[in-house]
Amino acid sequence: MKNKINFLDLGTQPLANNYLTISQAKKRENKYKLIVCFDIISKIVSIRNTFSSKEMFNNNYPYRSSMSKTMINSFRELSKKIKSEFRPKKILEIGSNDGAFIKNFKKNMTIGIEPCSNIEKITKRLNFNTYAKYWSIETAKKILLKHGKVDLIYSANTISHIEDLDEVFKAINIILNENGVFIIEDPSLLECLKNNTYDQFYNEHIYVFSTISLNNVLKKHNLQIFKVERLKIHGGSNRYYIKKNTNLIKIENSLKLELKKEVKFGINKLSTYIKFAKRVKKSRKELIRILKKLKKRNNKIIGYGATAKSTTILNYCKINRQTIDYFLDTTKEKQNKLMPGSKIPIIKYKGIIDKEVKYIFLGAWNFKKEIFIKEKKYIKNGGKFIIHTPKPTII
Ligand code: TYD
């Protein structure tokens, strides 16, 4: 514990995906101190106060992977690549959500693990082999008994949500074939630091990995990254290709390059994080200034994309209904509910933006390209977006 140094305090926060029903509006929310720390030995960046998986990922989970074309296309492209490069016979996905990835494969060759049973049901109904379970040694053993070992394991935006990484990788070693490939995709710490996307930190994102820190944990389990791909997904993610470490493993140049870039940026140094924390404070000040100025002139501001990330921003900057009238979102599970903490209402997106709206706070900034194409009419008519990364701006 002594190795972990706090560097960023994002204030008191509610659980980010805990959207409130109208009747819950007056109830006290479960809150925690969102503090981010850096482990000077392992170089891992993590949040200080965590919740159990059971508290965060339950049968009432609102997040759906297939809510954006960007994600659907990304999964489709990766699936094509997996088929041609690795030719796996059996694939396991950890955090299969509503099946956006596994749907690209034949049903009998995929296994999905998704602990949120309301979401897992979606694929079960379609006769996929999915299990409403948390990823653990016990789950790996059960899958092994039923399906045998697998050739490929994929996990996008999930490993960083599980606190006990040692258990995660022990379980991987149980189920992965000796020559099998394990692919992890998660937001890149380097991009987070460069773009001041402090909203990558919230209760579910226990870790934001760098290649260096992830490699350090994997090595303990005799697992080795052999290739890294940089993706634009979620504001800059890394896709890590991993194998069991044998003499035969060929490490590609992309790993060396990524490690070099991270070292050059100072990802190993505490001073980098102290500077980042200062930029975050400045970002908050600037965002509040912009919003105040717009409200002073009686502008109506709404939000677009009721993301979990927005919860960090709204609660850290103390933005509420007096500033943002409502959020639009396409996710059924979030509609007619309230944003956690700030209690800003979430309204169903019906394809039309109210004419009175001249400014939109872009909660789903990670889908900026897709959303700007979708909202070209709003933009053409002079509508503006407010975005907090890399620094708060009106565009
Ligand atoms: P996302 O940024 O993927 O995740 P997180 O909640 O982990 O921060 O969430 C995107 C949200 O934005 C999701 O609720 C769906 C919504 N959305 C829209 O409402 N319209 C869109 O066009 C897109 C791309 C997303």
Residues whose N, C-alpha, C, O or C-beta is under 5 A from the ligand:
A	BS01	TYD	M67 S68 G305 A306 T307 A308 K309 L328 D329 T330 T331 A364 N366 F367 E370 I371
